[in-house]
Amino acid sequence: MKILILRISLVTYLLSVSAVMLLVFYPSADVPTEVLSYMQWWYPQPNTEIEEFVSTLGAVALLISFFSAIAMLFLKNGEPIYL
């Protein structure tokens, strides 16, 4: 029962992270003009060293958690779990 709950939570996590990544990299065309104007202004703004470090650290943490969830989905005590 615990393994089933773990698998369901990992699949849910992977789907939600994938949906967020999809929306970030492929936004829909139905974005209001105010949002587009803000994004056009915001993107070229320079980042400080701390902002750049924190954004890189966040991206690395997201990737590590994503790949760890995939690994946990298929591993149990060092042995593969067959779906």
Secondary structure, 3 states (H helix, E strand, C coil): CHHHHHHHHHHHHHHHHHHHHHHHHCCCCCCCHHHHHHHHHHCCCCCCHHHHHHHHHHHHHHHHHHHHHHHHHHEECCEECCC
